[in-house]
Structure formats: structure tokens, C-alpha cells
Amino acid sequence: MCGSCRYCTTSIPERPAIKVVSSSEGIKALDRIKGKFETENGKLAIITPDLYDQAFDILVNHFFPDAPLSKAFGVTWSKVLEKAVLEDLKTNISICMISKDTEEIMGITVSGIIRKTDPPLDSSNIECERLKSLLTFMTHKDDEINFFECYNVDEAVHFFTLGVKRKYRRMGLGDRLLAAAVAMSRELGFKAVKSEATSIYSQRIFEKQGFDIVLTMPYDSYYYNGRPLIALTGEHTMTKIYGLRI
């Protein structure tokens, strides 16, 4: 077991080469739909390389510290997670809301592309037991979900993260970001979206946007280090797996 996830250098198994939307294609798709979702003070943008540092700041300081399962499994930000997120960012379908006043990113949604032919996660070579346990929990029902058959698609958009800076929360930015991400995915020709939500706050946003609840994983049914997960997740009682036909 590694001493600390923050310094862990073990690797999440490489995924096969994935479809990438060109930067210009992503920008054009966002331009066609963003007018419906931007605010008086906020503008939407693709998370391009010049915005990666700000996006990572939200993940490191405003998303992972508050995520109930990060707390439950003791997982902190690491180079491993950074590499996995970077792989998704390079598909050019992740978006952010930028303040028109300060030019800082207020919130993000990180998305990638998943395919029916992707192999299942092999966690056997992940040395960090905390991260391995978290990833195993999040993926152990994948066969039962049978997402691609359920939605009759060969590929789909996967929403990995929906995160908003603390000072910009309770302003409806999460709703706007998710709705814009769905609209852009549809504009790019995708037919389905998959995601997981581990907190009651993100679950409210997904359900408000009409996502189907594909599966629930109640925290009182799972144990980690001899303790039920629900003893470590506070007010959050389950992970919900979501799908949406678009």
C-alpha cells in the first residue's frame, strides 16, 4: 500500500486509443448552443490547454476535498488522477463557465468518450489500495448495468466530474454546465450520456436534467476497512449511476 495518494505514482491501466473531437469541432459545437446557457456574468468555453491549470485547481481544491467517496476511501489528488483527467480533457468535450469580470473559471464539467469495446478496468496493478478500492467500488456493477445495450449505442459521452468553486456555488452553475454539456454532446452527434454522482447535491442536478437512474449503490451496503461507507459519507447515502438518451 502506498503511504499517501498525493504522492502515489502507480498508474491506472491505459485505455485504448479513444475518439477525439478536434478542438475546432468542439468549439463550433459549443458556439451553436452556448447562448441558451450562458449568464450575464458567465461565458462558456471548451477546457483547452491554456485553461488546464485552472481546471486542475478546481479538482484539487474544490472537488476532491468535498467528494464523499474521496473522504470515505481517503483518496486525495495524485499524479495518477491528473493523468486520467488529462486524457479526458484532450478529447475536447469538457467545458467550463468563465467569469466575464475576472476571467477565472467558476465551474467545470470534465467529460470523456467511452466505447462498448473498451476493456473492463483491471485494478490488479494499482499499488495504492485506497485508489484501487475506490475504483473497484465505482466500476464493480458495470456488467450488471450493461449500459451500451440498454441505450443501444456503441459509444457514449461519460461525464466524469461536475465541479464548482465554493464561492460560486448555489448560483445554478452546476445545472447550466450540465445542461450545456448535454446539448453540446447532442450537437456533436452522440446518442447517450453516462455518469455517476456520489453526493446528494450532484444527484439533484442530474435528476433535474432528466437523467435516468440506472443503478443505486447505497453506502450502508458497503464496508471499507471494517466500517460501513455510510459512516464516512455524512449526509450522502448512495452513489447513483445515471444514463440519458440524447
ROLUM-713867 format. One record per residue (C-alpha): residue number from 1; residue in three letters; y negated, z, x. Coordinates in pm, whole numbers. Example, Ala and Ser with C-alpha at 12.3 -4.5 7.8 and 13.67 -1.06 7.14 Angstrom:
+-----+-----+--------+--------+--------+
:   i :  aa :      y :      z :      x :
+-----+-----+--------+--------+--------+
:   1 : ala :    450 :    780 :   1230 :
:   2 : ser :    106 :    714 :   1367 :
+-----+-----+--------+--------+--------+
***
This chain:
+-----+-----+--------+--------+--------+
:   i :  aa :      y :      z :      x :
+-----+-----+--------+--------+--------+
:   1 : met :      0 :      0 :      0 :
:   2 : cys :   -346 :    -80 :    133 :
:   3 : gly :   -587 :    206 :    186 :
:   4 : ser :   -872 :     57 :    -14 :
:   5 : cys :   -902 :   -253 :   -228 :
:   6 : arg :  -1254 :   -309 :    -97 :
:   7 : tyr :  -1120 :   -397 :    246 :
:   8 : cys :   -788 :   -545 :    141 :
:   9 : thr :   -728 :   -890 :    290 :
:  10 : thr :   -398 :   -964 :    119 :
:  11 : ser :   -400 :  -1293 :    -71 :
:  12 : ile :   -345 :  -1380 :   -433 :
:  13 : pro :    -92 :  -1666 :   -427 :
:  14 : glu :   -256 :  -2006 :   -401 :
:  15 : arg :   -278 :  -2206 :   -720 :
:  16 : pro :   -203 :  -2578 :   -714 :
:  17 : ala :   -497 :  -2815 :   -688 :
:  18 : ile :   -689 :  -2799 :  -1012 :
:  19 : lys :   -903 :  -3039 :  -1204 :
:  20 : val :  -1265 :  -3010 :  -1102 :
:  21 : val :  -1561 :  -3113 :  -1315 :
:  22 : ser :  -1825 :  -3273 :  -1094 :
:  23 : ser :  -2149 :  -3082 :  -1060 :
:  24 : ser :  -2345 :  -3362 :  -1221 :
:  25 : glu :  -2095 :  -3387 :  -1509 :
:  26 : gly :  -2119 :  -3012 :  -1573 :
:  27 : ile :  -2499 :  -3016 :  -1562 :
:  28 : lys :  -2518 :  -3311 :  -1803 :
:  29 : ala :  -2281 :  -3141 :  -2048 :
:  30 : leu :  -2483 :  -2818 :  -2034 :
:  31 : asp :  -2809 :  -3010 :  -2078 :
:  32 : arg :  -2675 :  -3160 :  -2401 :
:  33 : ile :  -2604 :  -2823 :  -2564 :
:  34 : lys :  -2822 :  -2560 :  -2396 :
:  35 : gly :  -3117 :  -2594 :  -2634 :
:  36 : lys :  -2916 :  -2413 :  -2901 :
:  37 : phe :  -2852 :  -2109 :  -2684 :
:  38 : glu :  -3147 :  -2055 :  -2453 :
:  39 : thr :  -3407 :  -1792 :  -2536 :
:  40 : glu :  -3781 :  -1762 :  -2497 :
:  41 : asn :  -3724 :  -1576 :  -2170 :
:  42 : gly :  -3390 :  -1716 :  -2055 :
:  43 : lys :  -3263 :  -2054 :  -1938 :
:  44 : leu :  -2904 :  -2165 :  -1888 :
:  45 : ala :  -2768 :  -2315 :  -1567 :
:  46 : ile :  -2438 :  -2405 :  -1403 :
:  47 : ile :  -2350 :  -2148 :  -1135 :
:  48 : thr :  -2399 :  -2378 :   -835 :
:  49 : pro :  -2357 :  -2268 :   -470 :
:  50 : asp :  -2720 :  -2160 :   -440 :
:  51 : leu :  -2651 :  -1906 :   -719 :
:  52 : tyr :  -2317 :  -1774 :   -590 :
:  53 : asp :  -2467 :  -1469 :   -421 :
:  54 : gln :  -2640 :  -1357 :   -741 :
:  55 : ala :  -2325 :  -1418 :   -943 :
:  56 : phe :  -2120 :  -1210 :   -700 :
:  57 : asp :  -2382 :   -933 :   -720 :
:  58 : ile :  -2324 :   -909 :  -1095 :
:  59 : leu :  -1949 :   -899 :  -1046 :
:  60 : val :  -1962 :   -639 :   -769 :
:  61 : asn :  -2229 :   -409 :   -913 :
:  62 : his :  -2239 :   -469 :  -1289 :
:  63 : phe :  -1895 :   -590 :  -1399 :
:  64 : phe :  -1609 :   -442 :  -1197 :
:  65 : pro :  -1752 :    -86 :  -1181 :
:  66 : asp :  -1765 :    -79 :  -1564 :
:  67 : ala :  -1441 :   -263 :  -1642 :
:  68 : pro :  -1193 :    -16 :  -1795 :
:  69 : leu :   -887 :   -156 :  -1616 :
:  70 : ser :  -1063 :   -163 :  -1280 :
:  71 : lys :  -1119 :    209 :  -1327 :
:  72 : ala :   -766 :    272 :  -1456 :
:  73 : phe :   -594 :     94 :  -1167 :
:  74 : gly :   -850 :    193 :   -906 :
:  75 : val :   -932 :   -167 :   -817 :
:  76 : thr :  -1267 :   -237 :   -652 :
:  77 : trp :  -1421 :   -563 :   -543 :
:  78 : ser :  -1249 :   -728 :   -248 :
:  79 : lys :  -1234 :  -1047 :    -45 :
:  80 : val :   -922 :  -1137 :   -242 :
:  81 : leu :  -1107 :  -1131 :   -573 :
:  82 : glu :  -1405 :  -1308 :   -420 :
:  83 : lys :  -1177 :  -1593 :   -311 :
:  84 : ala :  -1021 :  -1620 :   -658 :
:  85 : val :  -1361 :  -1625 :   -830 :
:  86 : leu :  -1494 :  -1879 :   -581 :
:  87 : glu :  -1206 :  -2111 :   -671 :
:  88 : asp :  -1313 :  -2097 :  -1036 :
:  89 : leu :  -1682 :  -2141 :   -955 :
:  90 : lys :  -1600 :  -2463 :   -772 :
:  91 : thr :  -1475 :  -2620 :  -1097 :
:  92 : asn :  -1845 :  -2634 :  -1203 :
:  93 : ile :  -1795 :  -2499 :  -1555 :
:  94 : ser :  -1922 :  -2143 :  -1501 :
:  95 : ile :  -2268 :  -2077 :  -1642 :
:  96 : cys :  -2544 :  -1819 :  -1620 :
:  97 : met :  -2860 :  -1715 :  -1801 :
:  98 : ile :  -3163 :  -1701 :  -1570 :
:  99 : ser :  -3484 :  -1512 :  -1642 :
: 100 : lys :  -3778 :  -1752 :  -1670 :
: 101 : asp :  -4007 :  -1476 :  -1543 :
: 102 : thr :  -3819 :  -1354 :  -1236 :
: 103 : glu :  -3566 :  -1636 :  -1171 :
: 104 : glu :  -3292 :  -1373 :  -1141 :
: 105 : ile :  -2956 :  -1418 :  -1310 :
: 106 : met :  -2930 :  -1192 :  -1615 :
: 107 : gly :  -2568 :  -1267 :  -1708 :
: 108 : ile :  -2276 :  -1491 :  -1623 :
: 109 : thr :  -1953 :  -1629 :  -1754 :
: 110 : val :  -1703 :  -1736 :  -1489 :
: 111 : ser :  -1458 :  -1999 :  -1610 :
: 112 : gly :  -1174 :  -2198 :  -1461 :
: 113 : ile :   -925 :  -2460 :  -1574 :
: 114 : ile :   -562 :  -2371 :  -1640 :
: 115 : arg :   -272 :  -2610 :  -1693 :
: 116 : lys :     64 :  -2597 :  -1861 :
: 117 : thr :    225 :  -2695 :  -1532 :
: 118 : asp :     73 :  -2403 :  -1339 :
: 119 : pro :    347 :  -2177 :  -1198 :
: 120 : pro :    356 :  -1813 :  -1311 :
: 121 : leu :    186 :  -1560 :  -1088 :
: 122 : asp :    410 :  -1442 :   -804 :
: 123 : ser :    281 :  -1099 :   -707 :
: 124 : ser :    559 :  -1023 :   -459 :
: 125 : asn :    341 :  -1095 :   -156 :
: 126 : ile :     38 :   -896 :   -275 :
: 127 : glu :     29 :   -594 :    -48 :
: 128 : cys :   -233 :   -399 :   -244 :
: 129 : glu :    -33 :   -207 :   -505 :
: 130 : arg :   -341 :   -138 :   -716 :
: 131 : leu :   -433 :   -503 :   -744 :
: 132 : lys :    -70 :   -604 :   -790 :
: 133 : ser :    -32 :   -356 :  -1077 :
: 134 : leu :   -347 :   -482 :  -1247 :
: 135 : leu :   -249 :   -848 :  -1217 :
: 136 : thr :    103 :   -773 :  -1336 :
: 137 : phe :    -34 :   -595 :  -1641 :
: 138 : met :   -268 :   -883 :  -1724 :
: 139 : thr :      0 :  -1154 :  -1691 :
: 140 : his :    328 :   -992 :  -1794 :
: 141 : lys :    303 :  -1121 :  -2152 :
: 142 : asp :    221 :  -1481 :  -2060 :
: 143 : asp :    566 :  -1612 :  -2153 :
: 144 : glu :    551 :  -1433 :  -2486 :
: 145 : ile :    207 :  -1575 :  -2562 :
: 146 : asn :    319 :  -1934 :  -2498 :
: 147 : phe :    -46 :  -2037 :  -2509 :
: 148 : phe :    -16 :  -2410 :  -2438 :
: 149 : glu :    249 :  -2465 :  -2703 :
: 150 : cys :     57 :  -2253 :  -2951 :
: 151 : tyr :   -257 :  -2463 :  -2909 :
: 152 : asn :    -72 :  -2788 :  -2840 :
: 153 : val :   -260 :  -2864 :  -2516 :
: 154 : asp :   -166 :  -2933 :  -2155 :
: 155 : glu :   -480 :  -2778 :  -2009 :
: 156 : ala :   -748 :  -2536 :  -2124 :
: 157 : val :  -1057 :  -2353 :  -2010 :
: 158 : his :   -996 :  -1994 :  -1903 :
: 159 : phe :  -1288 :  -1754 :  -1939 :
: 160 : phe :  -1234 :  -1508 :  -1656 :
: 161 : thr :  -1550 :  -1297 :  -1669 :
: 162 : leu :  -1833 :  -1231 :  -1910 :
: 163 : gly :  -2081 :  -1001 :  -1736 :
: 164 : val :  -2443 :   -900 :  -1797 :
: 165 : lys :  -2669 :   -698 :  -1569 :
: 166 : arg :  -2714 :   -348 :  -1705 :
: 167 : lys :  -3089 :   -380 :  -1761 :
: 168 : tyr :  -3035 :   -691 :  -1974 :
: 169 : arg :  -2760 :   -553 :  -2197 :
: 170 : arg :  -2795 :   -503 :  -2572 :
: 171 : met :  -3009 :   -817 :  -2594 :
: 172 : gly :  -2738 :  -1050 :  -2725 :
: 173 : leu :  -2699 :  -1234 :  -2393 :
: 174 : gly :  -2321 :  -1198 :  -2393 :
: 175 : asp :  -2299 :  -1368 :  -2732 :
: 176 : arg :  -2523 :  -1654 :  -2619 :
: 177 : leu :  -2341 :  -1705 :  -2292 :
: 178 : leu :  -2000 :  -1714 :  -2459 :
: 179 : ala :  -2117 :  -1947 :  -2736 :
: 180 : ala :  -2277 :  -2179 :  -2480 :
: 181 : ala :  -1963 :  -2177 :  -2264 :
: 182 : val :  -1751 :  -2274 :  -2565 :
: 183 : ala :  -1993 :  -2551 :  -2664 :
: 184 : met :  -2000 :  -2688 :  -2308 :
: 185 : ser :  -1620 :  -2680 :  -2285 :
: 186 : arg :  -1603 :  -2883 :  -2606 :
: 187 : glu :  -1866 :  -3124 :  -2471 :
: 188 : leu :  -1651 :  -3177 :  -2161 :
: 189 : gly :  -1354 :  -3272 :  -2378 :
: 190 : phe :  -1140 :  -2960 :  -2356 :
: 191 : lys :   -947 :  -2867 :  -2670 :
: 192 : ala :   -874 :  -2497 :  -2621 :
: 193 : val :  -1002 :  -2184 :  -2452 :
: 194 : lys :   -807 :  -1876 :  -2338 :
: 195 : ser :   -944 :  -1539 :  -2233 :
: 196 : glu :   -869 :  -1169 :  -2202 :
: 197 : ala :  -1101 :   -885 :  -2298 :
: 198 : thr :  -1038 :   -530 :  -2182 :
: 199 : ser :  -1330 :   -344 :  -2342 :
: 200 : ile :  -1443 :   -292 :  -2698 :
: 201 : tyr :  -1779 :   -449 :  -2614 :
: 202 : ser :  -1644 :   -781 :  -2490 :
: 203 : gln :  -1389 :   -783 :  -2773 :
: 204 : arg :  -1668 :   -762 :  -3030 :
: 205 : ile :  -1834 :  -1065 :  -2870 :
: 206 : phe :  -1516 :  -1275 :  -2868 :
: 207 : glu :  -1432 :  -1189 :  -3227 :
: 208 : lys :  -1788 :  -1257 :  -3340 :
: 209 : gln :  -1748 :  -1605 :  -3191 :
: 210 : gly :  -1432 :  -1662 :  -3397 :
: 211 : phe :  -1166 :  -1633 :  -3127 :
: 212 : asp :   -808 :  -1577 :  -3240 :
: 213 : ile :   -640 :  -1255 :  -3130 :
: 214 : val :   -323 :  -1392 :  -2973 :
: 215 : leu :   -183 :  -1060 :  -2850 :
: 216 : thr :   -283 :   -696 :  -2807 :
: 217 : met :   -170 :   -462 :  -2529 :
: 218 : pro :   -250 :   -103 :  -2632 :
: 219 : tyr :   -327 :    123 :  -2338 :
: 220 : asp :   -128 :    411 :  -2483 :
: 221 : ser :    189 :    200 :  -2436 :
: 222 : tyr :    148 :    158 :  -2061 :
: 223 : tyr :    164 :    400 :  -1769 :
: 224 : tyr :     26 :    386 :  -1417 :
: 225 : asn :    118 :    646 :  -1156 :
: 226 : gly :    278 :    859 :  -1427 :
: 227 : arg :    -27 :    865 :  -1655 :
: 228 : pro :    -89 :    661 :  -1969 :
: 229 : leu :   -355 :    398 :  -1911 :
: 230 : ile :   -548 :    523 :  -2213 :
: 231 : ala :   -614 :    850 :  -2028 :
: 232 : leu :   -815 :    645 :  -1779 :
: 233 : thr :   -992 :    391 :  -2002 :
: 234 : gly :  -1217 :    615 :  -2213 :
: 235 : glu :  -1319 :    464 :  -2545 :
: 236 : his :  -1142 :    137 :  -2470 :
: 237 : thr :   -797 :    134 :  -2629 :
: 238 : met :   -638 :   -202 :  -2552 :
: 239 : thr :   -657 :   -540 :  -2385 :
: 240 : lys :   -674 :   -833 :  -2624 :
: 241 : ile :   -566 :  -1185 :  -2534 :
: 242 : tyr :   -776 :  -1449 :  -2709 :
: 243 : gly :   -745 :  -1816 :  -2784 :
: 244 : leu :   -971 :  -2068 :  -2952 :
: 245 : arg :   -910 :  -2424 :  -3058 :
: 246 : ile :  -1225 :  -2627 :  -2993 :
+-----+-----+--------+--------+--------+
***
